[in-house]
Amino acid sequence: MLRRILLLFLGAIVCLTLPVGVAHAEGVSCPQGQYWSRDAAVCVIVVSLPGSQATAQAAPVDVVDQGGSVSACMDHSFGRSEVVPCESEYGWWSTDKFCYVQLADPQPPKTDAVWQGNTEGAIYSCRIGASGVANPFGLFWSASMPAGPAAPVDPAVVAQSIVEQMELRAITIGMVPEDRPGSMGVVGLPLWMWVEAPSEQSFGPMTRSASLGGVTVTATASVSKVLWEMGDGGAVTCTTTGTPFTDGHGGQESPDCGYTYPKQGTFTVRATSYWSVDWTSSSGPSGSIPLQFTQSRIVQIGELQVVRVG
Protein backbone atom coordinates (compact mmCIF):
# COMPACT_ATOMS: atom_id res chain seq x y z
CA MET A 1 0.00 0.00 0.00
CA LEU A 2 1.36 3.33 -1.04
CA ARG A 3 2.47 5.40 1.88
CA ARG A 4 0.77 8.73 2.00
CA ILE A 5 2.81 11.89 2.05
CA LEU A 6 3.00 14.62 4.62
CA LEU A 7 4.46 17.89 3.40
CA LEU A 8 6.43 19.51 6.20
CA PHE A 9 7.16 23.20 5.82
CA LEU A 10 9.79 24.58 8.20
CA GLY A 11 10.72 28.22 8.55
CA ALA A 12 11.22 31.16 10.83
CA ILE A 13 8.29 31.83 13.14
CA VAL A 14 6.81 35.25 13.71
CA CYS A 15 3.87 36.23 15.90
CA LEU A 16 1.36 38.89 14.90
CA THR A 17 -1.05 40.53 17.33
CA LEU A 18 -4.68 40.89 16.38
CA PRO A 19 -7.74 42.33 18.12
CA VAL A 20 -9.18 40.20 20.89
CA GLY A 21 -11.93 37.82 19.80
CA VAL A 22 -15.23 37.08 21.49
CA ALA A 23 -14.88 37.11 25.29
CA HIS A 24 -16.28 34.40 27.57
CA ALA A 25 -16.71 34.27 31.32
CA GLU A 26 -13.50 32.29 31.82
CA GLY A 27 -11.50 33.24 28.71
CA VAL A 28 -11.42 34.33 25.09
CA SER A 29 -12.44 32.61 21.85
CA CYS A 30 -10.10 33.47 18.97
CA PRO A 31 -10.84 33.17 15.24
CA GLN A 32 -9.86 29.92 13.52
CA GLY A 33 -6.10 29.60 12.94
CA GLN A 34 -5.25 31.81 15.98
CA TYR A 35 -4.58 31.13 19.64
CA TRP A 36 -5.05 33.15 22.84
CA SER A 37 -1.92 34.51 24.50
CA ARG A 38 -2.68 34.91 28.21
CA ASP A 39 0.47 36.99 28.81
CA ALA A 40 -0.10 39.42 25.93
CA ALA A 41 -3.91 39.38 26.25
CA VAL A 42 -4.30 39.15 22.48
CA CYS A 43 -5.16 36.60 19.80
CA VAL A 44 -2.00 35.51 17.95
CA ILE A 45 -1.39 34.06 14.47
CA VAL A 46 1.66 31.86 13.93
CA VAL A 47 3.09 32.53 10.48
CA SER A 48 5.80 30.63 8.59
CA LEU A 49 8.18 33.03 6.86
CA PRO A 50 10.84 32.37 4.22
CA GLY A 51 14.43 32.86 5.29
CA SER A 52 17.97 31.65 4.80
CA GLN A 53 17.33 28.73 7.16
CA ALA A 54 13.87 27.87 5.89
CA THR A 55 13.42 24.71 3.86
CA ALA A 56 10.55 22.85 2.27
CA GLN A 57 10.78 19.10 2.65
CA ALA A 58 8.59 16.26 1.46
CA ALA A 59 8.90 12.88 3.11
CA PRO A 60 6.97 9.67 2.42
CA VAL A 61 5.60 9.13 5.90
CA ASP A 62 2.29 8.06 7.35
CA VAL A 63 -0.05 11.04 7.40
CA VAL A 64 -1.20 12.26 10.77
CA ASP A 65 -4.05 14.77 10.75
CA GLN A 66 -2.66 17.75 12.63
CA GLY A 67 -5.76 19.92 12.13
CA GLY A 68 -5.75 23.64 11.41
CA SER A 69 -4.03 25.48 8.55
CA VAL A 70 -1.69 28.39 7.90
CA SER A 71 -3.87 31.42 7.21
CA ALA A 72 -1.37 34.26 6.83
CA CYS A 73 1.97 34.79 5.10
CA MET A 74 4.43 37.65 4.78
CA ASP A 75 5.24 39.66 1.67
CA HIS A 76 8.81 40.99 1.80
CA SER A 77 8.94 42.20 -1.81
CA PHE A 78 9.95 45.78 -2.68
CA GLY A 79 11.41 46.29 0.78
CA ARG A 80 8.10 45.97 2.62
CA SER A 81 6.86 43.60 5.29
CA GLU A 82 3.14 43.02 4.84
CA VAL A 83 0.76 40.29 5.99
CA VAL A 84 -1.06 38.60 3.09
CA PRO A 85 -3.38 35.57 2.90
CA CYS A 86 -1.58 32.31 2.09
CA GLU A 87 -4.30 31.48 -0.43
CA SER A 88 -6.40 33.55 -2.82
CA GLU A 89 -8.39 33.06 -5.98
CA TYR A 90 -5.10 33.55 -7.84
CA GLY A 91 -3.37 30.57 -6.25
CA TRP A 92 -1.08 30.09 -3.25
CA TRP A 93 1.56 32.43 -1.88
CA SER A 94 5.05 31.55 -3.11
CA THR A 95 7.71 31.99 -0.44
CA ASP A 96 10.37 32.39 -3.15
CA LYS A 97 8.68 34.64 -5.70
CA PHE A 98 6.50 36.74 -3.34
CA CYS A 99 3.42 36.39 -5.52
CA TYR A 100 0.42 34.11 -5.92
CA VAL A 101 1.21 31.20 -8.23
CA GLN A 102 -0.97 28.62 -9.88
CA LEU A 103 -0.81 26.32 -12.87
CA ALA A 104 -1.38 28.23 -16.10
CA ASP A 105 -4.55 27.03 -17.81
CA PRO A 106 -4.28 26.38 -20.65
CA GLN A 107 -0.58 25.52 -20.79
CA PRO A 108 1.34 27.37 -23.51
CA PRO A 109 2.61 25.19 -26.37
CA LYS A 110 6.04 23.66 -25.80
CA THR A 111 7.36 25.88 -28.60
CA ASP A 112 6.63 29.02 -26.53
CA ALA A 113 9.74 30.83 -25.27
CA VAL A 114 8.44 30.66 -21.69
CA TRP A 115 9.37 26.94 -21.64
CA GLN A 116 13.04 27.91 -22.08
CA GLY A 117 13.56 24.80 -24.20
CA ASN A 118 12.27 22.45 -21.49
CA THR A 119 9.78 19.67 -22.20
CA GLU A 120 9.04 18.60 -18.62
CA GLY A 121 7.64 20.46 -15.63
CA ALA A 122 4.91 23.06 -16.17
CA ILE A 123 4.16 26.76 -16.68
CA TYR A 124 2.79 28.77 -13.75
CA SER A 125 1.30 32.24 -13.44
CA CYS A 126 2.66 34.74 -10.93
CA ARG A 127 0.29 37.44 -9.70
CA ILE A 128 0.57 40.13 -7.07
CA GLY A 129 -2.53 41.25 -5.18
CA ALA A 130 -3.43 44.68 -3.83
CA SER A 131 -6.78 45.42 -2.21
CA GLY A 132 -8.22 42.36 -3.86
CA VAL A 133 -7.18 43.45 -7.34
CA ALA A 134 -4.69 41.14 -9.06
CA ASN A 135 -2.15 42.37 -11.57
CA PRO A 136 -0.46 40.02 -14.02
CA PHE A 137 3.17 39.50 -13.09
CA GLY A 138 4.11 37.11 -15.86
CA LEU A 139 4.43 33.39 -16.53
CA PHE A 140 7.36 31.20 -15.58
CA TRP A 141 8.55 27.61 -16.02
CA SER A 142 9.23 25.32 -13.07
CA ALA A 143 10.38 21.71 -13.01
CA SER A 144 8.35 21.07 -9.85
CA MET A 145 5.54 22.65 -7.84
CA PRO A 146 6.65 26.05 -6.42
CA ALA A 147 6.88 25.88 -2.63
CA GLY A 148 4.61 27.71 -0.22
CA PRO A 149 2.77 27.07 3.06
CA ALA A 150 -0.55 26.62 1.25
CA ALA A 151 0.87 24.89 -1.85
CA PRO A 152 -1.18 21.92 -3.07
CA VAL A 153 0.22 18.42 -3.34
CA ASP A 154 3.41 18.36 -5.46
CA PRO A 155 2.87 15.60 -8.05
CA ALA A 156 6.66 15.20 -8.43
CA VAL A 157 6.82 14.09 -4.79
CA VAL A 158 3.98 11.61 -5.35
CA ALA A 159 5.79 10.30 -8.45
CA GLN A 160 8.97 9.74 -6.44
CA SER A 161 6.99 7.83 -3.83
CA ILE A 162 5.50 5.63 -6.56
CA VAL A 163 9.01 4.85 -7.81
CA GLU A 164 10.05 3.77 -4.31
CA GLN A 165 7.06 1.45 -4.12
CA MET A 166 7.90 -0.11 -7.51
CA GLU A 167 11.14 -1.57 -6.08
CA LEU A 168 12.85 -1.64 -9.48
CA ARG A 169 16.14 -3.56 -9.66
CA ALA A 170 19.00 -4.68 -11.88
CA ILE A 171 18.59 -7.43 -14.43
CA THR A 172 19.65 -11.00 -13.79
CA ILE A 173 22.44 -11.73 -16.25
CA GLY A 174 21.91 -14.53 -18.71
CA MET A 175 25.08 -15.51 -20.58
CA VAL A 176 26.86 -18.34 -22.33
CA PRO A 177 29.37 -19.39 -21.07
CA GLU A 178 27.34 -20.04 -17.94
CA ASP A 179 28.16 -18.79 -14.47
CA ARG A 180 29.38 -22.09 -13.02
CA PRO A 181 32.73 -23.75 -12.34
CA GLY A 182 34.35 -25.21 -15.45
CA SER A 183 32.25 -23.18 -17.90
CA MET A 184 34.51 -21.29 -20.29
CA GLY A 185 34.12 -19.31 -23.47
CA VAL A 186 36.46 -19.47 -26.41
CA VAL A 187 38.38 -16.70 -28.15
CA GLY A 188 36.77 -15.90 -31.49
CA LEU A 189 33.50 -17.72 -30.78
CA PRO A 190 30.23 -15.75 -30.26
CA LEU A 191 29.11 -15.08 -26.69
CA TRP A 192 25.38 -14.58 -26.03
CA MET A 193 23.93 -12.16 -23.43
CA TRP A 194 20.32 -11.73 -22.34
CA VAL A 195 18.05 -10.71 -19.46
CA GLU A 196 17.26 -13.85 -17.50
CA ALA A 197 13.54 -14.15 -16.65
CA PRO A 198 12.66 -10.50 -17.34
CA SER A 199 9.89 -9.11 -15.12
CA GLU A 200 8.16 -5.80 -14.43
CA GLN A 201 10.72 -5.04 -11.74
CA SER A 202 13.81 -6.02 -13.73
CA PHE A 203 12.91 -4.72 -17.20
CA GLY A 204 9.40 -3.25 -17.27
CA PRO A 205 7.16 -1.87 -18.39
CA MET A 206 5.44 -1.27 -15.06
CA THR A 207 2.61 1.23 -14.57
CA ARG A 208 1.33 2.37 -11.18
CA SER A 209 -0.93 5.22 -10.02
CA ALA A 210 -1.50 6.98 -6.72
CA SER A 211 -3.77 9.77 -5.53
CA LEU A 212 -3.23 12.31 -2.78
CA GLY A 213 -4.99 15.54 -1.96
CA GLY A 214 -7.15 15.34 -5.09
CA VAL A 215 -4.13 14.85 -7.38
CA THR A 216 -3.67 11.56 -9.26
CA VAL A 217 -0.22 10.64 -10.59
CA THR A 218 0.42 7.81 -13.05
CA ALA A 219 3.98 6.57 -13.62
CA THR A 220 5.29 4.06 -16.17
CA ALA A 221 8.78 2.57 -15.75
CA SER A 222 10.68 0.77 -18.49
CA VAL A 223 14.26 -0.04 -19.49
CA SER A 224 15.43 1.85 -22.56
CA LYS A 225 18.75 0.01 -22.92
CA VAL A 226 21.24 -2.30 -21.25
CA LEU A 227 24.92 -1.40 -21.51
CA TRP A 228 27.15 -4.48 -21.35
CA GLU A 229 30.73 -3.60 -20.43
CA MET A 230 32.75 -6.70 -21.23
CA GLY A 231 35.82 -6.06 -19.04
CA ASP A 232 38.35 -6.00 -21.89
CA GLY A 233 37.57 -2.45 -23.00
CA GLY A 234 34.74 -3.49 -25.29
CA ALA A 235 31.05 -2.70 -24.75
CA VAL A 236 27.71 -3.57 -26.32
CA THR A 237 24.43 -1.62 -26.03
CA CYS A 238 21.29 -3.75 -26.31
CA THR A 239 17.78 -2.30 -26.51
CA THR A 240 16.01 -5.65 -26.10
CA THR A 241 16.08 -8.36 -23.45
CA GLY A 242 18.32 -10.42 -25.73
CA THR A 243 17.83 -13.99 -26.94
CA PRO A 244 18.55 -16.90 -24.57
CA PHE A 245 21.09 -19.40 -25.94
CA THR A 246 20.06 -23.01 -26.61
CA ASP A 247 22.11 -26.03 -27.70
CA GLY A 248 20.68 -25.74 -31.19
CA HIS A 249 22.35 -22.38 -31.74
CA GLY A 250 25.81 -23.96 -31.94
CA GLY A 251 28.46 -21.44 -32.99
CA GLN A 252 25.96 -18.88 -34.31
CA GLU A 253 26.00 -15.23 -33.30
CA SER A 254 23.22 -13.81 -31.11
CA PRO A 255 20.62 -12.05 -33.28
CA ASP A 256 20.31 -9.05 -30.96
CA CYS A 257 22.81 -9.05 -28.08
CA GLY A 258 26.20 -10.73 -28.36
CA TYR A 259 29.96 -10.24 -28.21
CA THR A 260 33.15 -11.96 -29.33
CA TYR A 261 36.29 -11.81 -27.19
CA PRO A 262 39.49 -11.28 -29.20
CA LYS A 263 41.75 -12.57 -26.43
CA GLN A 264 41.75 -15.00 -23.54
CA GLY A 265 41.52 -14.03 -19.88
CA THR A 266 39.22 -13.62 -16.91
CA PHE A 267 36.91 -10.64 -17.28
CA THR A 268 34.28 -8.88 -15.15
CA VAL A 269 31.14 -8.24 -17.18
CA ARG A 270 28.95 -5.35 -15.98
CA ALA A 271 25.36 -5.05 -17.23
CA THR A 272 23.83 -1.62 -16.49
CA SER A 273 20.13 -1.18 -17.18
CA TYR A 274 18.94 2.36 -17.86
CA TRP A 275 15.39 3.07 -16.68
CA SER A 276 13.06 5.94 -17.45
CA VAL A 277 10.05 6.49 -15.22
CA ASP A 278 7.69 8.81 -17.12
CA TRP A 279 4.87 10.32 -15.05
CA THR A 280 1.84 12.50 -15.61
CA SER A 281 -0.56 14.12 -13.16
CA SER A 282 -4.20 15.14 -13.16
CA SER A 283 -3.12 18.64 -12.07
CA GLY A 284 -0.99 19.21 -15.18
CA PRO A 285 2.75 18.83 -14.36
CA SER A 286 4.61 15.84 -15.79
CA GLY A 287 8.17 14.59 -15.83
CA SER A 288 10.64 11.74 -16.09
CA ILE A 289 12.81 10.14 -13.42
CA PRO A 290 16.00 8.43 -14.73
CA LEU A 291 17.36 5.41 -12.87
CA GLN A 292 20.11 2.87 -13.48
CA PHE A 293 21.06 -0.42 -11.88
CA THR A 294 24.14 -2.61 -12.44
CA GLN A 295 24.72 -6.35 -12.13
CA SER A 296 28.06 -8.06 -12.75
CA ARG A 297 29.62 -11.49 -13.11
CA ILE A 298 32.94 -13.10 -13.99
CA VAL A 299 33.54 -14.81 -17.33
CA GLN A 300 36.51 -16.93 -18.36
CA ILE A 301 37.69 -17.00 -21.97
CA GLY A 302 40.23 -19.55 -23.20
CA GLU A 303 41.79 -20.64 -26.48
CA LEU A 304 41.29 -23.85 -28.42
CA GLN A 305 44.48 -25.86 -28.69
CA VAL A 306 45.01 -28.00 -31.78
CA VAL A 307 46.97 -31.20 -31.07
CA ARG A 308 48.40 -33.05 -34.05
CA VAL A 309 48.95 -36.76 -33.67
CA GLY A 310 51.41 -38.75 -35.84
C-alpha positions in Angstrom: 0.0 0.0 0.0 1.4 3.3 -1.0 2.5 5.4 1.9 0.8 8.7 2.0 2.8 11.9 2.0 3.0 14.6 4.6 4.5 17.9 3.4 6.4 19.5 6.2 7.2 23.2 5.8 9.8 24.6 8.2 10.7 28.2 8.6 11.2 31.2 10.8 8.3 31.8 13.1 6.8 35.2 13.7 3.9 36.2 15.9 1.4 38.9 14.9 -1.0 40.5 17.3 -4.7 40.9 16.4 -7.7 42.3 18.1 -9.2 40.2 20.9 -11.9 37.8 19.8 -15.2 37.1 21.5 -14.9 37.1 25.3 -16.3 34.4 27.6 -16.7 34.3 31.3 -13.5 32.3 31.8 -11.5 33.2 28.7 -11.4 34.3 25.1 -12.4 32.6 21.8 -10.1 33.5 19.0 -10.8 33.2 15.2 -9.9 29.9 13.5 -6.1 29.6 12.9 -5.2 31.8 16.0 -4.6 31.1 19.6 -5.1 33.1 22.8 -1.9 34.5 24.5 -2.7 34.9 28.2 0.5 37.0 28.8 -0.1 39.4 25.9 -3.9 39.4 26.3 -4.3 39.2 22.5 -5.2 36.6 19.8 -2.0 35.5 17.9 -1.4 34.1 14.5 1.7 31.9 13.9 3.1 32.5 10.5 5.8 30.6 8.6 8.2 33.0 6.9 10.8 32.4 4.2 14.4 32.9 5.3 18.0 31.6 4.8 17.3 28.7 7.2 13.9 27.9 5.9 13.4 24.7 3.9 10.5 22.9 2.3 10.8 19.1 2.6 8.6 16.3 1.5 8.9 12.9 3.1 7.0 9.7 2.4 5.6 9.1 5.9 2.3 8.1 7.3 0.0 11.0 7.4 -1.2 12.3 10.8 -4.0 14.8 10.7 -2.7 17.8 12.6 -5.8 19.9 12.1 -5.8 23.6 11.4 -4.0 25.5 8.6 -1.7 28.4 7.9 -3.9 31.4 7.2 -1.4 34.3 6.8 2.0 34.8 5.1 4.4 37.6 4.8 5.2 39.7 1.7 8.8 41.0 1.8 8.9 42.2 -1.8 10.0 45.8 -2.7 11.4 46.3 0.8 8.1 46.0 2.6 6.9 43.6 5.3 3.1 43.0 4.8 0.8 40.3 6.0 -1.1 38.6 3.1 -3.4 35.6 2.9 -1.6 32.3 2.1 -4.3 31.5 -0.4 -6.4 33.5 -2.8 -8.4 33.1 -6.0 -5.1 33.6 -7.8 -3.4 30.6 -6.2 -1.1 30.1 -3.2 1.6 32.4 -1.9 5.1 31.6 -3.1 7.7 32.0 -0.4 10.4 32.4 -3.2 8.7 34.6 -5.7 6.5 36.7 -3.3 3.4 36.4 -5.5 0.4 34.1 -5.9 1.2 31.2 -8.2 -1.0 28.6 -9.9 -0.8 26.3 -12.9 -1.4 28.2 -16.1 -4.5 27.0 -17.8 -4.3 26.4 -20.6 -0.6 25.5 -20.8 1.3 27.4 -23.5 2.6 25.2 -26.4 6.0 23.7 -25.8 7.4 25.9 -28.6 6.6 29.0 -26.5 9.7 30.8 -25.3 8.4 30.7 -21.7 9.4 26.9 -21.6 13.0 27.9 -22.1 13.6 24.8 -24.2 12.3 22.4 -21.5 9.8 19.7 -22.2 9.0 18.6 -18.6 7.6 20.5 -15.6 4.9 23.1 -16.2 4.2 26.8 -16.7 2.8 28.8 -13.7 1.3 32.2 -13.4 2.7 34.7 -10.9 0.3 37.4 -9.7 0.6 40.1 -7.1 -2.5 41.3 -5.2 -3.4 44.7 -3.8 -6.8 45.4 -2.2 -8.2 42.4 -3.9 -7.2 43.5 -7.3 -4.7 41.1 -9.1 -2.2 42.4 -11.6 -0.5 40.0 -14.0 3.2 39.5 -13.1 4.1 37.1 -15.9 4.4 33.4 -16.5 7.4 31.2 -15.6 8.5 27.6 -16.0 9.2 25.3 -13.1 10.4 21.7 -13.0 8.3 21.1 -9.8 5.5 22.7 -7.8 6.6 26.0 -6.4 6.9 25.9 -2.6 4.6 27.7 -0.2 2.8 27.1 3.1 -0.5 26.6 1.2 0.9 24.9 -1.8 -1.2 21.9 -3.1 0.2 18.4 -3.3 3.4 18.4 -5.5 2.9 15.6 -8.0 6.7 15.2 -8.4 6.8 14.1 -4.8 4.0 11.6 -5.4 5.8 10.3 -8.5 9.0 9.7 -6.4 7.0 7.8 -3.8 5.5 5.6 -6.6 9.0 4.8 -7.8 10.0 3.8 -4.3 7.1 1.4 -4.1 7.9 -0.1 -7.5 11.1 -1.6 -6.1 12.9 -1.6 -9.5 16.1 -3.6 -9.7 19.0 -4.7 -11.9 18.6 -7.4 -14.4 19.6 -11.0 -13.8 22.4 -11.7 -16.3 21.9 -14.5 -18.7 25.1 -15.5 -20.6 26.9 -18.3 -22.3 29.4 -19.4 -21.1 27.3 -20.0 -17.9 28.2 -18.8 -14.5 29.4 -22.1 -13.0 32.7 -23.8 -12.3 34.3 -25.2 -15.5 32.3 -23.2 -17.9 34.5 -21.3 -20.3 34.1 -19.3 -23.5 36.5 -19.5 -26.4 38.4 -16.7 -28.1 36.8 -15.9 -31.5 33.5 -17.7 -30.8 30.2 -15.8 -30.3 29.1 -15.1 -26.7 25.4 -14.6 -26.0 23.9 -12.2 -23.4 20.3 -11.7 -22.3 18.1 -10.7 -19.5 17.3 -13.9 -17.5 13.5 -14.2 -16.6 12.7 -10.5 -17.3 9.9 -9.1 -15.1 8.2 -5.8 -14.4 10.7 -5.0 -11.7 13.8 -6.0 -13.7 12.9 -4.7 -17.2 9.4 -3.3 -17.3 7.2 -1.9 -18.4 5.4 -1.3 -15.1 2.6 1.2 -14.6 1.3 2.4 -11.2 -0.9 5.2 -10.0 -1.5 7.0 -6.7 -3.8 9.8 -5.5 -3.2 12.3 -2.8 -5.0 15.5 -2.0 -7.1 15.3 -5.1 -4.1 14.8 -7.4 -3.7 11.6 -9.3 -0.2 10.6 -10.6 0.4 7.8 -13.1 4.0 6.6 -13.6 5.3 4.1 -16.2 8.8 2.6 -15.7 10.7 0.8 -18.5 14.3 0.0 -19.5 15.4 1.9 -22.6 18.8 0.0 -22.9 21.2 -2.3 -21.2 24.9 -1.4 -21.5 27.1 -4.5 -21.3 30.7 -3.6 -20.4 32.8 -6.7 -21.2 35.8 -6.1 -19.0 38.3 -6.0 -21.9 37.6 -2.4 -23.0 34.7 -3.5 -25.3 31.1 -2.7 -24.7 27.7 -3.6 -26.3 24.4 -1.6 -26.0 21.3 -3.8 -26.3 17.8 -2.3 -26.5 16.0 -5.7 -26.1 16.1 -8.4 -23.4 18.3 -10.4 -25.7 17.8 -14.0 -26.9 18.6 -16.9 -24.6 21.1 -19.4 -25.9 20.1 -23.0 -26.6 22.1 -26.0 -27.7 20.7 -25.7 -31.2 22.4 -22.4 -31.7 25.8 -24.0 -31.9 28.5 -21.4 -33.0 26.0 -18.9 -34.3 26.0 -15.2 -33.3 23.2 -13.8 -31.1 20.6 -12.0 -33.3 20.3 -9.1 -31.0 22.8 -9.0 -28.1 26.2 -10.7 -28.4 30.0 -10.2 -28.2 33.2 -12.0 -29.3 36.3 -11.8 -27.2 39.5 -11.3 -29.2 41.8 -12.6 -26.4 41.8 -15.0 -23.5 41.5 -14.0 -19.9 39.2 -13.6 -16.9 36.9 -10.6 -17.3 34.3 -8.9 -15.2 31.1 -8.2 -17.2 28.9 -5.3 -16.0 25.4 -5.1 -17.2 23.8 -1.6 -16.5 20.1 -1.2 -17.2 18.9 2.4 -17.9 15.4 3.1 -16.7 13.1 5.9 -17.5 10.1 6.5 -15.2 7.7 8.8 -17.1 4.9 10.3 -15.1 1.8 12.5 -15.6 -0.6 14.1 -13.2 -4.2 15.1 -13.2 -3.1 18.6 -12.1 -1.0 19.2 -15.2 2.7 18.8 -14.4 4.6 15.8 -15.8 8.2 14.6 -15.8 10.6 11.7 -16.1 12.8 10.1 -13.4 16.0 8.4 -14.7 17.4 5.4 -12.9 20.1 2.9 -13.5 21.1 -0.4 -11.9 24.1 -2.6 -12.4 24.7 -6.4 -12.1 28.1 -8.1 -12.7 29.6 -11.5 -13.1 32.9 -13.1 -14.0 33.5 -14.8 -17.3 36.5 -16.9 -18.4 37.7 -17.0 -22.0 40.2 -19.5 -23.2 41.8 -20.6 -26.5 41.3 -23.8 -28.4 44.5 -25.9 -28.7 45.0 -28.0 -31.8 47.0 -31.2 -31.1 48.4 -33.0 -34.1 49.0 -36.8 -33.7 51.4 -38.7 -35.8 
